[in-house]
Amino acid sequence: MGPLAEVAHQAGHHISGSDKQASSYIDYLKNHGISDIHVGQTIENIARVHAETPLDWLVYSSAITLENPDAPELQFARERDIRISKRDELLNFILDEKKLDMIAISGTHGKTTTTAMMVFLMQELGQPISYLLPAKTSFADMGKYDPTSRWFVYEADEFDRNFLAFRPKINLVSGVAYDHHDIFPTREDYKQAFREFIGQSAKNFLWQEDVKYLELNNMVNIQQLDGDDERIDQISLLGHYNRMDAWLVAQVVSDITGESLDKLVGILARFPGLGRRMEKIAPNLYSDYAHTPEKIVGAMSVAREMCMETDQKLVVIYEPLTNQRQTFFLNDYRDIFKGADKLYWIPSYLAREPENLRILSPAELIEHLDDETRVIAEPAEMNDDLKKKIEEHLQRGDLIVCMCGGGGGSLDSWLRKEFNSA
């Protein structure tokens, strides 16, 4: 929502907004010219804004209606016949208004990294580009509208079926595995949503493995990539899945610009990374957004390669994202932390939880690991005891990777509070 607000602001629209809690993202937007932001989502706040500059459109996050369909600001807008929509309608409005073609990055895992790589590569080539970036980077703002651009790069998320609102000119699929069980009750529902999105995209780039998984062999708008291509692991980036994301981006940009793959891969080897993707919080202490089995596998591949270079022991601290997800993932964790020397498992970050679903403890979840991993796993709490253990590992020179997908109050925000100043 923040990057979309930034794009709309740059496209000439007057923007105000709110959030239920303060964050660095609000500070970021205020520093980029969107100052009319209120903490607290109340009728009083939106009424004050409306009195000063009448609102003609209220754009809301999917989380709002999932938490409270009668949220105060929605109620205020309905009573005054103010247009209400989720973010897809506003983005489509801007794409149409500014005559932009969408490059969509979809998939279960790897979307954000692939999106950031696409923006980085196009910028390095001097290609005008507009985009939304769902994570902070050192090389780009989180949202940008360039009036000279043809392309708009967008992470097309399947959550709440958001991506089905768009008809991209180009669609990159970074990888597909069943997720968002609260939105897609069955694996087939999930796969069908991707089939629909691929069908309404003019041209698609997919891995052969995903073409087979989604049963897309009869579709003509697909360019298949070989995941076993030996050139992928020749790319100078840590982590096999990062190298796969880079290869996917290079293929698409070569198709768009005519530049050689060798040149594009050489540029992507300088990709500096992005926030919460193996982001250094303090020396030897990293935070990663990994919160599904596939994302964990990707993060572990990077962490193992980092430890091989430095001959360090690897410590993982894991905070699952939502208890509901864990009921589906119980038997998917087994050996995905292979390569770690120690695993601390803390309670799940709770959000949008069904009231009748029992909360699974770290000890219960650890029981579903394989024998080798269970030996190194230990239940933990986000408290002074965990902080002390982290400090002891750091003093021994171990590499610590903290994996979590939550927002405010998560392991990531706790780490930044406790260790970033050090």
Secondary structure, DSSP 8 states (H G I E B T S, - for coil): -HHHHHHHHHTT----EEESS--HHHHHHHHTT---EEES--HHHHHHHHHHS--SEEEE-HHHHHH-TT-HHHHHHHHTT-EEEEHHHHHHHHHHHHT-EEEEEESSSSHHHHHHHHHHHHHHTT--EEEE-SS--SSS-SEE--TT-SEEEEE---GGGGGGG---SEEEE-------TTT-SSHHHHHHHHHHHHHTSSEEEEEHHHHHHHT-TT-SSEEEE-TT-TTGGGSSSSSHHHHHHHHHHHHHHHHHH---HHHHHHHHTT---BTTBSEEEETTEEEE---SHHHHHHHHHHHHHHHHHHT--EEEEEE-B-HHHHHHHTTT-BTTTTT-SEEEE---B--S--TTS----HHHHHTTB-HHHHTTEEE--SSHHHHHHHHHHHHTT-EEEEEE---TTSHHHHHHHHHTT-
